[in-house]
Amino acid sequence: MGNINVLSFAVANLIAAGEVVDRPSSVIKELLENAIDSGATTVTVEIQNGGVTYMRVTDNGCGMEPDDLPVAIRRHATSKIKEAEDLEAILTLGFRGEALAAISSVSDMRIISRQRGAESGAMLEASAGNILRVSERAAAEGTTVIVENLFANVPARRKFLKKDVTEAMAVSAVVEKIALSKPDVSFKLIIDGNVKLETIGDGSIKNAVYSVFGREFASKLIPTELEVDGICVKGFIGRSDNVRANRNYQNFFINGRYVKSRTAGAALEQAYTSYIAPEKFPCCVLFLDINPATVDVNVHPAKLEVKFSNEKPVFEAIYYAVRNALEQNFARPDVAIPQQRSTRSEWTQSRVSEATLPIEDRKDSSLKARQVETQLFTAPKVAEMSKPQKPSEPKPNKDAFAVLTAEEYVKQYVKENAQNDLERIADEYAKKQERKTEIVKDTPKEDPTENKAAVPTPKIEENKEILSAKEPKQAAEPMREERAVQQTLEYRIIGEAFNSYVLVERGDTMLLIDKHAAHERIIFEELKAAMKSTAPTSQMLMLPLEIMMTSDEIQTLEEYKSEIEAIGFEFSAGRYSVNISAVPEGIGTDAVSDMLVVMAERIKSGTGTAGLTRDIVFEKALYQASCKAAIKAGREYAERHVKWIVDKLMAIPDITVCPHGRPVAMELSKKNLDRQFERT
C-alpha cells in the first residue's frame, strides 16, 4: 500500500482555514471586506473577550437570498468573480471564496441576512463546517454574521492565541485600516460593550484620519496629490515633526485595499531624505489608483501583499508626490505649552481608539462636536494645488489641505489676524521684485551692566565663518526659485537668547529661530541648487576599480547600463565582478562599491532608481559640509549676519527643518501667551 494519503474534505478545510484565519482579527478583516463589497454604508463590529468567544459584524448592504446562504460557506464560492479573466482586473476586496468556509470550519457561525426589498430574511446556523439549519426569520436589510467559540474544535491552534487585550488590539488595528480605506463608509467598533472607534462616513479622508488617529496627528499632516503615467497618488503625509520610531503609521491603499508594499515604503522614506532624522520613519495615509491589470493582489490568502508588473512608475509617482508636498510646505511646529483641558474638549485624546469612549457618555452631541473640532484645523481650500516638479500636473485637490500661494497666504493671514492693512500689503507684494524694503528695524544693543554670568559670551567672530565681512555668495541658480514663497509680512527681531535662538515678532506670532539650524539649511539648499544646475560629469580612474558582485546584481547593472552611465559611471561587466573605469565627480573611490550595490538592489527590487540613489548620496555628503560652514550656536555674531539669516528664512518659508531633520524654527502665538497669563 502506498504512503500517499488523500485527505478528507474536513481536514482539507482545516488546513485552508489556517491560511486565512489565524486569530480573531483575521475573521474581522474577512467579514469587513465582504460587508464593503456588498455596498454597505454603515458597518458595526462588536467583539467580546478579544473576539475569541464572540464576534459580530453587521452591515446594511445588499443582503443574500435564503438559497445562497448554504452555498456561501462552501469553499471557492463567491459572487465577486466568475471566469478566469476576472482575475486580471479585480476591483473588489474579496474574490477567493474561502473566507466564510474557513471561518465556519473552526467556529460556531450564524448568518442572518435579508435582501433589499424582501419581505423577510433567513438565518443559517453552522458548527465546525457543518450546516445545522436554515430558517426564516425577521431581519433588517443587510447581513449580520455572528462567530462564536473560535477554534473550539482545533485546540492546538487556540492555545497559540494571545491574551484577550492583545487580540482586541489586533482587531482594533484591522478596523482602523479598513476605516481609513473607506472614508465614505461609517464604521463603529464595540469592544466588551464600550465604543472604541466611530467614523462619520462622510467621504472625507481627513475626517477619517482624525477619527482613527486623533486631532493632534491629523493637524500635522500635509496634503498631496499627483498623477503620473496613469497612476494617481492622493492623501496625506506627516510633517517633519510628525514622525515615529517605526513604520506602523505608514498606510498605503492600492485601489481601496490596504497593502504592505516595499516599493511604496521605500519611495516614501527616500522622499523624506534631509527632512527627518535618519533613525525616524515618516507617517502617511496615501491612496494609489492604478490600472488593476498592472497589479496582482492574488499573491497571498491574506491579500496584504501585491505585485506590480512594473515597480518603477509606482515608485516615482509616490516619490514625487511626497517630495513636492514637502517642498511646498511651510508649516512650523508650535512651542509646546502644557494646557489644562477645557470641559468642551475633555473627550479629545491623542488617539480615537482611546478617545471615542462610550458614545453614551458624550450624549447626542458627540459627532457634531467632532465635526466642529475637525473644522478648526482644516485650512481654506483653493482652486488647485501648486504645480509639482514632475511633468504631469495633478488634478485639483478637493479633499485635502490646500497649498497656498504667497498672495493667498497674505490674504488669509490678514483676514485671520485683522492687524494689517490688506491693500498696503497686497501692493507691497506686487512690487516685491521692483524694490527692496528695509523691514527689520535697528534694535538697541544689550545693556553691558546686565547679569550674564549664567551664559558666558565668547569673543565675537566676524571674520572666521561663512558669513564674514562679505555678503554671502549667491548660488549658481536662485535657491528654490520655482517654489520660493516671498512673504512681505512685517517682522521685528526682538533679540537673541543664549546666543543661539533668535526671537522674531511677526504679527500675532513670535518665532524662535535656531540660527545654526537655519543657516545650515540655507547653505544646504544653495549647495544642492548648484549641484542640480550642472550636468553630471565623470572623473576617469587611473586604474580600473574591480568590485565583486553577485550575478543578479551584475545583470541588473547591465540591464540599466544607460541610466547608470548617465549619472557619471563607466563600467564593464564580467562574470563575477564589475570593472569601473569612471565615477561621478565628487564620489570617492571608497564609496563606489557600496553605492553600486545599493543602486543595483534598489533598481532590482523597485525601491529606487540610479538618479535618485546618486542624488541621495550627494545630499548626504552635503550634510556635513553645510553643518561645518554654518554659524555656531553659543557664539555672538554681527547683527547683519543674523538679519541676513532671518531675511532668508522669511523669504523662503518652506525651510522648516535642517538637513538632519531638526526644526529650524518654532512658533508661539500671542493667543497662547495670553492664555498662559490669563489675559483672555
Secondary structure, DSSP 4 states (H G I P E B T S, - for coil): --S-----HHHHHHHHHHHH-SSHHHHHHHHHHHHHHTT-SEEEEEEEGGGTSEEEEEE-S----TTHHHHHTSTT--SS--SGGGGGG--SS--SS-HHHHHHHTSEEEEEEE-TT-S-EEEEEEETTEEEEEEEE---SEEEEEEESTTTT-HHHHTT---HHHHHHHHHHHHHHHHHH-TTSEEEEEETTEEEEE---SS-HHHHHHHHH-HHHHHTEEEEEEEETTEEEEEEEE-TTSEESSSTTEEEEETTEEE--HHHHHHHHHHTTTTS-TT-EE-EEEEEE--GGGEE-TTSTT----EES-HHHHHHHHHHHHHHHHHT----PBPP---PPPGGGTT--S-HHHHS--GGGGGGGHHHHHHHHHHHTPPPP-SSPPPPSSSSPPPP-SSS-----HHHHHHHHHHHH--S-HHHHHHHHHTTTT-----SPP-PPPPTTS--TTS--PPP-SSSSTTSSSPPPPPSS-TTTTT--------EEEEEETTTEEEEEETTEEEEEEHHHHHHHHHHHHHHHHHHHS---EEEEEEEEEEE--HHHHHHHHHTHHHHHTTT-EEEE-SSEEEEEEEETT--HHHHHHHHHHHHHHHHHTS--HHHHHHHHHHHHHHHHHHHHSPPTTS---HHHHHHHHHHHHH-TT--B-TTS-BSEEEEEHHHHHHHTT--
